Amino acid sequence: RMRTASAAAAPNSSPHLHGPATTQRRQHRRYSGPPGEPPGGTFATRLQVPADDLLIDVEGVGPVGFPVTEEIAVQLCEVAELAPFGFRDQTLHDRSVRDTWQIQANAVRFPTARWKQALTRHLAQVRNDLGLPETTTLTAELDKLLIYQPGQFFKAHQDSERADNMVGSLIVILPSWYRGGSMVIEHNGVRKTF
């Protein structure tokens, strides 16, 4: 199972699926290979998929068209809250560590059947890229919608495992117009920048 966080940024008009597997299922930890990489797989992967697979509606904003316009991004920020981060057993707000906006999953609606069909196809590719056995079925759960305005960031961190069978984090970057910005994923001393 993978947790899903969607991010709308404010010129790239294509969505990306990222599978940063910072943790692996316990039964797969026995694999060994080149440092940071499981045999036949990688710890992070990227897929580009058609925007037709992505349809969302946000409470207080309505349908979000693609690419996400600056006007819609502003509306999303107006219904969002400052995103916290976890440190040990605490939930904290510190804009020098994490400066971004979030909308809780229960305020984001999407056509479940359509997303499930699209994700099933794409998650099979993520599974293969990560080098997981073909008998492994990945599923995704929406965690939150994140909105990064110019200059916003989240410092280096490790995503928390939210379930025993969590493999990693899946990040869907919604089609939007932006410049700059990157995601850096590190595992066992190996870095990948997307």
C-alpha positions as CSV (number, residue, x, y, z in Angstrom):
1,R,0.0,0.0,0.0
2,M,1.3,3.5,-0.8
3,R,0.1,6.7,0.7
4,T,-0.8,9.4,-1.8
5,A,-0.2,13.1,-1.5
6,S,-1.2,15.3,-4.4
7,A,0.6,18.6,-5.0
8,A,-0.5,21.5,-7.1
9,A,2.3,23.8,-8.0
10,A,2.2,27.3,-9.5
11,P,5.8,25.6,-17.3
12,N,5.0,22.0,-17.1
13,S,1.6,20.7,-18.1
14,S,2.0,17.0,-17.5
15,P,1.2,15.1,-14.3
16,H,3.9,12.9,-12.8
17,L,3.6,9.9,-10.6
18,H,6.5,9.5,-8.3
19,G,7.0,6.4,-6.2
20,P,9.6,7.4,-3.6
21,A,9.9,4.1,-1.6
22,T,11.7,5.3,1.4
23,T,10.7,2.2,3.3
24,Q,10.1,-1.3,2.1
25,R,7.8,-4.1,3.3
26,R,9.4,-6.2,5.9
27,Q,9.5,-9.3,3.8
28,H,11.4,-7.4,1.1
29,R,14.2,-6.1,3.4
30,R,16.1,-9.3,2.8
31,Y,16.9,-8.3,-0.8
32,S,20.4,-7.1,-1.4
33,G,22.0,-5.5,-4.4
34,P,24.0,-2.4,-5.2
35,P,23.9,0.2,-2.4
36,G,20.5,1.9,-2.3
37,E,19.0,-0.2,-5.1
38,P,17.1,-3.5,-4.8
39,P,18.1,-6.1,-7.5
40,G,16.2,-5.3,-10.7
41,G,14.6,-2.2,-9.2
42,T,15.1,1.2,-7.8
43,F,14.1,3.0,-4.6
44,A,12.4,5.9,-6.5
45,T,10.7,6.1,-9.9
46,R,8.8,8.6,-12.1
47,L,6.0,8.1,-14.6
48,Q,4.3,10.6,-16.8
49,V,0.7,9.9,-17.4
50,P,-2.1,11.6,-19.4
51,A,-4.0,14.4,-17.5
52,D,-7.3,12.7,-18.6
53,D,-6.7,10.3,-15.7
54,L,-6.9,13.1,-13.2
55,L,-10.2,14.7,-12.2
56,I,-10.6,16.3,-8.8
57,D,-13.1,18.5,-7.1
58,V,-12.2,20.4,-3.9
59,E,-14.7,21.5,-1.3
60,G,-15.0,25.3,-1.3
61,V,-13.3,25.5,-4.7
62,G,-15.2,23.1,-7.0
63,P,-13.8,21.3,-10.0
64,V,-10.1,21.9,-10.6
65,G,-9.2,22.1,-14.3
66,F,-5.8,21.4,-15.7
67,P,-3.4,22.9,-16.0
68,V,-4.0,24.4,-12.5
69,T,-4.2,28.1,-13.1
70,E,-2.9,30.8,-10.7
71,E,-6.5,31.8,-10.0
72,I,-7.4,28.2,-8.9
73,A,-4.1,27.9,-6.9
74,V,-5.1,31.0,-5.0
75,Q,-8.6,29.6,-4.3
76,L,-7.0,26.3,-3.1
77,C,-4.7,28.2,-0.7
78,E,-7.8,30.1,0.6
79,V,-9.4,26.8,1.8
80,A,-6.2,25.2,2.9
81,E,-4.4,25.2,6.2
82,L,-0.7,25.4,7.1
83,A,0.7,21.9,6.7
84,P,2.3,20.5,9.9
85,F,5.0,18.0,10.2
86,G,5.7,15.2,12.7
87,F,8.6,15.1,15.0
88,R,8.8,12.0,17.2
89,D,5.3,11.9,18.9
90,Q,4.5,15.6,18.2
91,T,2.7,17.4,15.4
92,L,4.3,20.8,14.9
93,H,4.0,23.9,12.8
94,D,7.3,25.6,11.9
95,R,7.6,27.4,8.6
96,S,11.4,27.1,8.7
97,V,11.0,23.3,8.4
98,R,7.8,23.0,6.4
99,D,6.2,25.9,4.5
100,T,3.3,24.7,2.4
101,W,-0.5,24.5,2.4
102,Q,-2.6,21.4,2.8
103,I,-6.2,20.3,2.2
104,Q,-7.4,17.2,4.0
105,A,-8.4,14.2,2.0
106,N,-12.0,14.4,3.1
107,A,-12.3,17.7,1.3
108,V,-11.0,16.3,-2.0
109,R,-13.3,14.3,-4.3
110,F,-12.5,12.4,-7.4
111,P,-14.3,9.8,-9.6
112,T,-13.2,6.7,-7.6
113,A,-13.7,4.2,-10.4
114,R,-11.7,6.2,-12.9
115,W,-8.8,6.9,-10.5
116,K,-8.8,3.2,-9.4
117,Q,-8.6,2.0,-13.1
118,A,-5.8,4.5,-13.9
119,L,-3.9,3.9,-10.7
120,T,-4.0,0.1,-11.0
121,R,-2.3,0.4,-14.4
122,H,0.3,2.9,-13.2
123,L,1.0,1.2,-9.8
124,A,1.8,-2.0,-11.6
125,Q,4.6,-0.1,-13.4
126,V,5.7,1.5,-10.1
127,R,5.9,-2.0,-8.6
128,N,8.0,-3.2,-11.5
129,D,10.3,-0.2,-11.3
130,L,10.8,-0.7,-7.5
131,G,11.8,-4.3,-8.2
132,L,8.9,-5.8,-6.1
133,P,7.7,-9.3,-6.9
134,E,4.9,-9.5,-9.5
135,T,2.7,-11.1,-6.8
136,T,2.8,-7.7,-5.0
137,T,-0.3,-5.5,-5.5
138,L,0.2,-1.9,-4.6
139,T,-2.8,0.3,-3.7
140,A,-2.9,4.0,-3.1
141,E,-4.8,6.1,-0.5
142,L,-5.2,9.8,-0.7
143,D,-3.5,11.4,2.3
144,K,-3.8,15.2,1.5
145,L,-3.6,17.8,-1.3
146,L,-0.5,20.0,-0.9
147,I,-0.1,23.4,-2.5
148,Y,3.3,24.9,-2.8
149,Q,3.5,28.6,-3.6
150,P,6.7,30.2,-4.9
151,G,9.5,29.8,-2.4
152,Q,7.7,27.2,-0.3
153,F,9.4,23.9,0.7
154,F,9.6,20.9,3.0
155,K,13.1,20.3,4.4
156,A,14.7,16.8,4.1
157,H,12.6,14.3,6.1
158,Q,11.5,10.7,6.2
159,D,7.9,10.0,5.6
160,S,6.2,8.3,8.5
161,E,4.9,4.7,8.0
162,R,1.2,5.0,8.5
163,A,0.5,1.3,8.2
164,D,2.5,-2.0,8.6
165,N,2.2,-2.7,4.9
166,M,3.2,0.7,3.7
167,V,5.8,0.6,1.0
168,G,6.4,4.3,0.3
169,S,4.9,7.6,-0.7
170,L,3.3,8.2,-4.1
171,I,3.2,11.8,-5.2
172,V,0.9,12.9,-8.0
173,I,1.9,16.4,-9.3
174,L,-1.1,17.9,-10.9
175,P,-0.6,19.6,-14.3
176,S,0.2,23.2,-13.5
177,W,2.5,26.0,-14.7
178,Y,5.6,26.5,-12.6
179,R,9.3,27.2,-12.8
180,G,12.0,25.7,-10.7
181,G,11.5,23.3,-7.8
182,S,12.6,19.8,-7.5
183,M,12.1,16.7,-5.3
184,V,15.2,15.0,-3.9
185,I,14.9,11.5,-2.7
186,E,17.7,9.8,-0.9
187,H,18.0,6.2,0.3
188,N,21.2,4.5,1.7
189,G,23.3,7.4,0.5
190,V,22.0,7.4,-3.1
191,R,20.2,10.5,-4.3
192,K,17.7,11.0,-7.1
193,T,16.4,14.4,-8.1
194,F,13.1,14.8,-10.0
